[in-house]
Amino acid sequence: MTHLIPYRARTSRFPAPFADDFFRPFLREFAGRSAEFDVDVIDKGDHYLLEADLPGFDKAELSVAVEEETLTIEAKSAAEPPAEDARYLYSERRARAAKRTFALREIDEAGIAAEYRDGVLRLTLPNRQPPEKAIRRIELI
């Protein structure tokens, strides 16, 4: 697990008086910050299995990208426009966005595979094989 490290730009996005965990969920709505999602990383020996919970997103709304040893998982859903004849009493459903970034070390980026089913994104992250050391024979004179 030492090779897959969550990337955090800053330790806190809120000023010190509001850094308490009690206020974080409430203030996150107003900070213009994308929500994060839960991730499990399992060491399978020759590879890691990263499972991310992204319920309610369609496959087309997900993006997985690798650039310069950085893995980015992003999910964006657009808000559906209200029907013209609808008379909402209350509505909480709106556009959502979630993003996580991980630093990849010792991962074979070309071998990464992804699957999305039942609201869970599964990424197979194969370990990079160390280069075989060639033995150079030195001829004796």
Buried (B, 14 or more C-beta within 10 A) or exposed (E): EEBBEEEEEEEEBBEEEBEEEEEBEEBBEEEEEBEEBEBEBEEEEEBBEBEBEBEEBEEEBBEBEBEEEEBBBBBBBEEEEEEEEEEEEEEEEEEBEBBBBBBBEBBEBEEBEBEBEEEEBBBBBBBBEEEEEEEEEEEEE
